Amino acid sequence: MHALYLAFLNSWRGLAHGARTERAIRLELVLLLLGAPLALLLGATLWVRVALLASLLLMLCAEFLNTAIEKLCDHLHPDHHPRIGIVKDLASAGTFSAQGIAALVWIAALIERLV
């Protein structure tokens, strides 16, 4: 149980640091805070609500992983390096893909609700 508590503290520190220092993470946290009540209103069924919330969490998760990769790359190689740039671009593409998934889920839920 103590190990679980310590793992939670590590995660909380990462969340707090990301919220304090990264604009993209702050933006996606705001989207999550605004999107959570909206998902409960927009979702017609439990599973649609879960999908709406999960898509926002997936987007935030991808942003945290992208940020971690960028920080690690900058630490290991602070100067511009073409191969490091490719790694950062790949991580950024992952966040873009997660945002695309979130957009698809939200658009589908909106269409389902309106039709």
C-alpha positions in Angstrom: 0.0 0.0 0.0 2.9 2.3 0.8 4.4 1.8 -2.7 1.0 2.7 -4.3 1.0 5.9 -2.2 4.5 6.8 -3.3 3.6 6.1 -6.9 0.6 8.4 -6.6 2.9 11.2 -5.1 5.2 10.8 -8.1 2.3 11.2 -10.5 0.9 14.1 -8.6 4.3 15.9 -8.7 4.5 15.3 -12.5 0.9 16.6 -12.9 1.7 19.7 -10.8 5.0 20.4 -12.6 3.4 20.0 -16.0 0.5 22.3 -15.1 3.0 24.9 -13.7 5.5 24.9 -16.6 3.8 23.7 -19.8 1.3 25.9 -21.7 0.0 22.9 -23.7 -0.7 20.9 -20.6 -2.5 23.8 -19.0 -4.6 24.2 -22.0 -5.6 20.5 -22.1 -6.3 20.5 -18.4 -8.7 23.4 -19.0 -10.3 21.4 -21.8 -10.7 18.5 -19.4 -12.2 20.6 -16.7 -14.7 22.2 -19.2 -15.2 19.0 -21.1 -16.1 16.8 -18.1 -19.4 18.4 -17.3 -20.2 18.9 -21.0 -19.5 15.2 -21.6 -22.1 14.4 -18.9 -24.7 16.6 -20.7 -23.8 15.7 -24.3 -23.4 12.0 -23.9 -26.7 10.2 -24.4 -25.5 6.9 -22.8 -23.0 5.9 -20.3 -20.6 4.6 -22.9 -20.7 7.8 -24.9 -19.9 9.8 -21.8 -17.0 7.4 -21.0 -15.7 7.8 -24.6 -15.9 11.6 -24.4 -14.0 11.7 -21.1 -11.6 9.0 -22.1 -10.7 11.0 -25.3 -9.9 14.1 -23.3 -7.7 12.0 -20.9 -6.0 10.3 -23.8 -5.2 13.7 -25.3 -3.7 14.9 -21.9 -1.8 11.6 -21.6 -0.2 12.1 -25.0 0.7 15.6 -24.1 2.5 14.5 -20.9 4.4 11.8 -22.8 5.3 14.3 -25.5 6.6 16.8 -22.9 8.6 14.1 -21.2 10.2 13.1 -24.4 11.1 16.7 -25.3 12.5 17.3 -21.8 14.6 14.2 -22.0 15.9 15.0 -25.5 16.8 18.5 -24.4 18.6 17.2 -21.4 20.6 14.6 -23.4 21.4 16.9 -26.4 20.7 20.6 -25.6 21.9 21.8 -29.1 19.9 21.3 -32.2 20.4 17.9 -33.7 18.5 16.6 -36.8 17.8 13.1 -35.3 16.6 14.6 -32.0 14.3 16.8 -34.0 12.8 13.8 -35.7 12.2 12.2 -32.3 10.4 15.4 -31.1 8.4 15.5 -34.3 7.3 11.9 -33.8 6.2 12.6 -30.3 4.3 15.7 -31.5 2.6 13.6 -34.1 1.4 11.3 -31.3 -0.2 14.2 -29.5 -1.8 15.4 -32.8 -3.2 11.9 -33.3 -4.7 11.9 -29.8 -6.3 15.2 -30.5 -7.7 13.9 -33.7 -9.2 10.9 -31.9 -10.8 13.3 -29.3 -12.2 15.5 -32.1 -13.7 12.4 -33.8 -15.3 11.2 -30.6 -16.7 14.6 -29.7 -18.0 15.3 -33.3 -19.7 11.8 -33.4 -21.3 12.4 -30.0 -22.6 15.8 -31.1 -24.0 14.4 -34.4 -25.6 11.6 -32.5 -27.2 14.0 -30.0 -28.5 16.4 -32.8 -29.8 13.7 -35.1 
